[in-house]
Amino acid sequence: MTVLYSHTDVSINVEATTLKVVGNVNVALAADLAASGVKWLNSTELGAVMFDFSGVDKASSVAISVLFEWLRICQHRAITVEAIDLSEPLKRLASLAELNELIEHPATTLAV
């Protein structure tokens, strides 16, 4: 495991091919969180990755925004997103925003 970002409220770790976010994603940290993941995605030679937000306790549009930024980089670099794992609160938020198809089938949805 490699720690990309660590703050008292939240951390981002890389475990094999997975970017894992744990903690309380808030507006004050959003830019740093997104930038940490973007830096790693831009430097990786991996052809496929996964995003794990299952450790994010609260529904947060900020967490979804960080995810979108990472998805944009993956699409730009032709990195396949094999899976996106969200916590239950984030799943409910994604469902309200009608993002179910993207979350459940990122590789297919992003290929369009």
BELBELZI-V805755 format. One record per residue. N is the residue number from 1. RES is the residue in one letter. PSI is psi in degrees with one decimal (* if undefined). NEAR is the number of other ideal C-beta (glycine too) atoms within 10 Angstrom. D_CENTER is the distance of its C-alpha to the mean C-alpha in whole Angstrom. Layout:
BEGIN
n = [N | N]
res = [RES | RES]
psi = [PSI | PSI]
near = [NEAR | NEAR]
d_center = [D_CENTER | D_CENTER]
END
This chain:
BEGIN
n = [1 | 2 | 3 | 4 | 5 | 6 | 7 | 8 | 9 | 10 | 11 | 12 | 13 | 14 | 15 | 16 | 17 | 18 | 19 | 20 | 21 | 22 | 23 | 24 | 25 | 26 | 27 | 28 | 29 | 30 | 31 | 32 | 33 | 34 | 35 | 36 | 37 | 38 | 39 | 40 | 41 | 42 | 43 | 44 | 45 | 46 | 47 | 48 | 49 | 50 | 51 | 52 | 53 | 54 | 55 | 56 | 57 | 58 | 59 | 60 | 61 | 62 | 63 | 64 | 65 | 66 | 67 | 68 | 69 | 70 | 71 | 72 | 73 | 74 | 75 | 76 | 77 | 78 | 79 | 80 | 81 | 82 | 83 | 84 | 85 | 86 | 87 | 88 | 89 | 90 | 91 | 92 | 93 | 94 | 95 | 96 | 97 | 98 | 99 | 100 | 101 | 102 | 103 | 104 | 105 | 106 | 107 | 108 | 109 | 110 | 111 | 112]
res = [M | T | V | L | Y | S | H | T | D | V | S | I | N | V | E | A | T | T | L | K | V | V | G | N | V | N | V | A | L | A | A | D | L | A | A | S | G | V | K | W | L | N | S | T | E | L | G | A | V | M | F | D | F | S | G | V | D | K | A | S | S | V | A | I | S | V | L | F | E | W | L | R | I | C | Q | H | R | A | I | T | V | E | A | I | D | L | S | E | P | L | K | R | L | A | S | L | A | E | L | N | E | L | I | E | H | P | A | T | T | L | A | V]
psi = [135.1 | 129.0 | 120.0 | -32.8 | 136.6 | 130.3 | 164.5 | -29.2 | -24.1 | 153.5 | 156.8 | 127.1 | 153.1 | 123.9 | 104.9 | -107.6 | 16.0 | 129.1 | 119.7 | 124.8 | 130.5 | 130.8 | -159.8 | 102.9 | 119.3 | 168.8 | -39.1 | -26.8 | -5.4 | -48.2 | -42.8 | -40.5 | -49.6 | -45.8 | -38.3 | -45.8 | -41.1 | -43.7 | -45.3 | -45.4 | -37.4 | -22.8 | -14.1 | 150.3 | 2.4 | 144.6 | -11.2 | 143.0 | 169.6 | 151.6 | 129.3 | 106.6 | 20.1 | -17.8 | 10.5 | 113.8 | -28.3 | 145.6 | 128.0 | 122.1 | -22.6 | -42.5 | -41.2 | -37.8 | -41.1 | -45.2 | -46.0 | -40.6 | -43.5 | -38.6 | -39.2 | -43.0 | -42.7 | -43.9 | -42.5 | -38.6 | 3.5 | 40.5 | 124.8 | 133.3 | 106.9 | -34.0 | 151.1 | 119.6 | 121.6 | 151.4 | 164.2 | -45.0 | -38.7 | -32.9 | -42.0 | -42.7 | -43.8 | -37.1 | -43.6 | -33.8 | 6.4 | 44.8 | 12.4 | -46.8 | -42.7 | -45.4 | -42.4 | -30.5 | 64.2 | -40.1 | -42.4 | -45.8 | -41.8 | -19.6 | -16.4 | *]
near = [8 | 8 | 10 | 17 | 18 | 13 | 14 | 8 | 12 | 21 | 17 | 24 | 17 | 18 | 11 | 9 | 14 | 15 | 22 | 19 | 28 | 18 | 19 | 15 | 26 | 15 | 10 | 10 | 19 | 18 | 12 | 14 | 25 | 21 | 14 | 22 | 24 | 15 | 13 | 19 | 20 | 11 | 8 | 14 | 5 | 14 | 11 | 12 | 23 | 17 | 23 | 19 | 24 | 16 | 14 | 24 | 14 | 14 | 17 | 20 | 13 | 18 | 26 | 20 | 16 | 29 | 27 | 13 | 18 | 24 | 19 | 14 | 18 | 20 | 14 | 10 | 12 | 7 | 21 | 15 | 21 | 14 | 16 | 21 | 16 | 23 | 20 | 11 | 15 | 26 | 18 | 12 | 18 | 21 | 12 | 10 | 12 | 8 | 19 | 13 | 10 | 18 | 21 | 13 | 14 | 22 | 12 | 10 | 15 | 15 | 10 | 4]
d_center = [16 | 16 | 15 | 13 | 13 | 15 | 17 | 19 | 16 | 13 | 12 | 9 | 11 | 11 | 13 | 15 | 12 | 9 | 7 | 7 | 7 | 11 | 13 | 14 | 11 | 14 | 15 | 17 | 14 | 12 | 13 | 13 | 10 | 9 | 12 | 11 | 8 | 10 | 13 | 12 | 11 | 14 | 16 | 15 | 18 | 16 | 16 | 13 | 10 | 8 | 5 | 6 | 6 | 10 | 11 | 11 | 14 | 15 | 14 | 12 | 12 | 11 | 8 | 8 | 9 | 6 | 4 | 7 | 8 | 6 | 8 | 11 | 11 | 11 | 13 | 15 | 16 | 16 | 13 | 13 | 10 | 12 | 10 | 7 | 9 | 9 | 12 | 15 | 15 | 11 | 13 | 16 | 14 | 13 | 16 | 18 | 16 | 17 | 14 | 15 | 16 | 12 | 10 | 13 | 14 | 12 | 14 | 17 | 16 | 14 | 18 | 20]
END
